[in-house]
Amino acid sequence: MHNFDRIINREGTDSYKLDLRDAYFGTNDVLPLWVADMDFAAPKEVQEALAQRVDHDIYGYTIRKDDFSNAITSWLSRMHSWQVGNETIEFTPGVLPAIVVAIHEFTNPEDKIIIQTPVYPPFYSIVTDNDRVLLKNNLVETDGYYNIDFENLEELAQDPKTKMFVFSNPHNPVGRAWKRDELARIVKICSDNDVMIVSDEIHSDLCLFGNKHIVLANEFPEYAHQIITCMAPSKTFNIAGFSTAYAVITDKKVRTQFHKRLVGLQMHMGNLFGGVALEAAYNNGDAWLKEMKAYLEENILMVDAFIKEHMPEVGFVVPEATYLLWFNFKAWGLPQSKLKKAMIEIGKVGLNDGVSFGAEGKGYQRMNIASPKFMVEEGLNRILKVRNEVYKK
């Protein structure tokens, strides 16, 4: 059994989550429940594999042999029933870099790219910073549950300048694990309008409460020539610091183009320890992941019960996937700036501000619950303190 209750001191480790508190919140005196990494130790198998490689003393340029791709294809087969060959795997130094490679290879400046908001903040900048035009297909929220506005998606896709759809699957931050009928409509709309889909499936291993992840390219192989799948072990095993991800591209022509651009941008080399960590995690991490997901479910149910008992006016729906919770605080009646300020100054709790995910996040905050129960409970009590001071029934 793995001990996910253990509190690990991350001070002095150059942790983004801790060391950027002052820049993001204006103070270091907040409980950090924001950045999407875990406060859990990585699997022992990963730690041991890394330690063994460190002992060699030389850390020179490294090639990725078949062991790297074998670990990925085996994982995809076991976890997602997706049978792909080693030749379909392209290493990338992260999911976002993979998306940027696709943007540069398959679109041109001033072309239009669709995202679904509210969404992971870098989805905005990877489009606009690369001189493409951002199109927002706003998700439709009903009682905290989000669905896709397919009429609007089709309208946006029909624009001849629209060349790509960057898809969050499962979705961050609303926690949807998209269903087959939804995915079928997406691929039909994009296929009919010659729009490439870049599917960010970094949270694919983190479906919860019996929900299943559906790999878009696996479920609809007839559209493989229009789908690039981006994955990584980083969210799954808390090894994001190794900047190791991959794209799965089953269409040879698309893969050849992607690879050429990847090499042209000098993004294909990778790093020694990222490969070691990926192989160890994918080959030996099944048991750890199963226990970790059960722990996440316990944390989420604890949050759900706490909200229902102590602050039922806060909107919250148990997510289908991810360890990121999306809270609706609109009932408190605070402007966004005052909501954020209250969380920091009264509650001393560090959450992601909802508007960082787009204007559609107004009134919301995102909380990361991939932490020991004590920390999650402490975070909830700090939010309750804010509620008791600002909420007028």
Secondary structure, 3 states (H helix, E strand, C coil): CCCCCCCCCCCCCCCHHHHCHHHHHCCCCCEECCCCCCCCCCCHHHHHHHHHHHCCCCCCCCCCCHHHHHHHHHHHHHHHCCCCCHHHEEEECCHHHHHHHHHHHHCCCCCEEEECCCCCCHHHHHHHCCCCEEEECCCEEECCEEECCHHHHHHHHCCCCEEEEEEECCCCCCCCCCCHHHHHHHHHHHHHCCCEEEEECCCHHHECCCCCCCCHHHHCHHHHHHEEEEECCHHHHCCHHHCCEEEECCCHHHHHHHHHHHHHCCCCCCCHHHHHHHHHHHHHCHHHHHHHHHHHHHHHHHHHHHHHHHCCCCECCCCCECCEEEEECHHHCCCHHHHHHHHHHCCCEECEEHHHHCHHHCCEEEEECCCCHHHHHHHHHHHHHHHHHHCCC
